[in-house]
């Protein structure tokens, strides 16, 4: 008997939503109450709260496009199999995140995320 290998989906969906919408998704799919910055679903969906990005950019005195890029990279790393549930895994993910953001900043104008 032979099996057919199904390659991972090459479709990526990124949705920018409000805190209310991401809170609803967070409760429905993860059982967590309240909003979060980014949710990632294993079929290639990344959901980003623009309300959260604006608030965090103000809080940490960063630029909005940098905050959005951070959430996008974070979601992509989750899709690639990284997990931030435990301290050691979180440290590894943060290091990878920072390295990718550094490369992106050199190669792309991240301000274009706001266009």
Order of alpha helices (4+ residues) and beta strands (2+ residues): beta-alpha-beta-beta-alpha-alpha-alpha
